[in-house]
């Protein structure tokens, strides 16, 4: 067991010991967590990310519901501690099924949301990340492509990989726990996070990564934790600028938001996952107008989402207010691929160089 | 009809012919044809009714004699007939009375008495005798022995239906093992199809008569059905009361007027009615005067400058007296009248009389009755000038009607009303309330036509009321009792006056409620339930008869869970088993929203369902039944209200019991679940941390707000810690039973030695969140046995 695993295991056992002591003192066992709702998210000036506020809720054995939660927590702690001891790992979904076999019937999770939430709860109270519990999400992580050489700890030993020369067209697969990676060498000028697979492939095919020394990170929609974590590490450790390139609609602005500021569900890990210096490339509503891109009209849900973003403290900057109001004004949205209406090379020859130039990245 | 018409002219003797066929029918004969009216409509029902009548009589007789009832009922098959025997341990009936009690309908001691008794009319038992003789042809066999007599009397008798008189078939003395009591044996055509009703009747009788012992034998029973006494306390003796003025009817009143020895109305009222003393009697008399003579209008007296007119008129009226005396008299009368705000005719007459007397004394002249009458007439004429009348009435009407009434309309009504009085035959301006109302109605109709104004019913009523309250009761002498007795209209005026007067409710010592305690005892005795509640209301009055309603509820355990609850109805301690649907009690039970009280009620109305019994007892000197067979209480609003209140009172207790039960149930469930989950959690925690399994009792006790009693024994010192985790102070009894003598027992304990076992008992009061520590010392190798009382088991954890 690595020292990191040992630490994670100890944290879990300490948590169990806390419950134990509560029992022994004749107290009612309880576990206090920050309230995980949008209204309890605060901007942390110091780190520039969004973290949980002061409001907490308590899981207490006082009620049957609370007692069940704590029983499940205890069983989950036992399972995780053993997993770490045995240097195994499992997926969130597997945990849900494994709980079915626990001897206490009432410890079994009733659905996967519940088991996912339990892992998040335990992350918060033990201050150990899910990855350090050896818990994986179901889908494999996203990919990256660019002039980067790294060393990954795999089950079959260390592997040195160059993310252009040693990988295929698909790029380098980001592992579930990017903290097992060491960065060896690089020739990167900036990191370009791309929302859709189609655009990533276009950039790779057009040789954008080689032409501009860009590390292209595929976000695959809402980015997984591993994707955000590696972006954060690349930025912090290699001191590289990060830009985010998405569709031009309110949902995509939130993808940018989660890369830059952190998400509500994982606000306890914002300092670990968010890259507040990340900047937005586009598609901007202004681009829609400027390049006269093919568009779709805004649906009602889009309008609502934009309006709620106007209220979202994360988007309360002059830049975003201007862009969102412009979009509400024109009533249109556009995808990244809409740039293809100007030709397949337009994005790499014209759009990105221009935008990145404006932003001072190039 | 037409055929008679056509023959009328030819034969004038038709009426006589018809008359020959018209004759009085005896009550017995009438009953013979109308058995159903008394509850003898079928063989099945007849048997139940006969049992009921005999048992009711037996209970009344024993209670009256202050004897705890011991009643034996036997039904046996006798060929094609059934033989019914009912025996009691009552005081017995004298030889002379036996034939009439059993052989004459409507013979009884209670019909005229206002006292709560089961029997009222004196029909029941003789009707049973009649039914038996009609169906089987056999006479009733009566045995009765009075206290202290050496032998019992034996009679065989029937009712002679022609003249409703007993006909004795056989009579002798006999020996009987009971020292006193009565036995009746009837043979009748019957069947046992109403067995359930019979059993219900007997069982319900036992419920409301917990002081009685009842035994039933019938062919369908292997073992006799025995109901033992639940209490030695006999029902309080009831007192007979005189009728209440609010409760009599005209016929009764006429009869009472005829029979009384009183001479005056006031004396009659005070001697013949309950709750009437001198004050109440005079109030009734005044009302009676108002009804009989009418009231006199008291007109507003004229302004001072008009007094001269009165004086002048008086001077003119008093003829042939000295000028001095005349002036003295006239001046004083005018002055005295002027001093009054209002004056009625009889008041004027009194003033004139008094001052005439004074003048006679002062001047030594005679003011004869003619002079006096002339003086009154003259002054009255001045006082009742139509403008004065109108002004006086205007004020009344203006006060009584809304401010929005047109002034011309008010003035018009005042004028027309003044005319009505002026035109009346009686110059004294008297009117009964009805007469006044007629004046107002007619005048208002006129005004509506003339002035295009409206006087609605309420406005008219208000005007009548305003004028009536300013009218004066006249001092005339009331007619004497004898003349009222002969005059139905006057008697009706008296009755009206009696009803209008507020009179104290009748006394209630004529009633014998079971009392809430005994209602509950009765239910406990006959129903195995988890919960009992009972309520007795205060006495109320309906139609002059006081009544008391009681209700009881039993719930749970062995009671039938399926279907509607059982409703047991009682009137004067007699179970009502037939005509459930026609009974006010059933109606009230159905009308209550039982869901509020924790019982299921399909559809939100109707009989509730669930394992419950609802009993209602109506006790009154005169229970209003829907029919002579006394099966159902009539829908009298006053009684229904009280029934509802009584049931609700008991139901509230049921509700809090059910709520408590549900919360304990929830608590038990919670404790069950936590009692499973927390140990599993503790085991897992022990495994993860590699420590011993933690003690979770404290946590569990705290979660459940329980009281926990822990024992620790150290060097011969026993410590019992009583920890109260509940939110309120708990007081409990902790008894520790040890098999060695305890020493150094902590404060507040009592130690009792029983056959080498020591009972150490404390009764600590422990505040919320506190712990009481109880200690004592005892030799080693002792055994303990702890018992904790005062806290529900669900809330108690004992580790000792």
Interface residues (C-beta under 8 A of the other chain):
Chain A: X12 X13 X16 X17 X19 X20 X22 X23 X24 X25 X26 X27 X28 X29 X61 X62 X64 X67 X68 X70 X71 X74 X75 X77 X78 X81 X103 X104 X106 X107
Chain B: X670 X673 X674 X676 X677 X678 X680 X681 X682 X684 X685 X686 X687 X688 X689 X691 X694 X695 X696 X697 X698 X699 X701 X702 X703
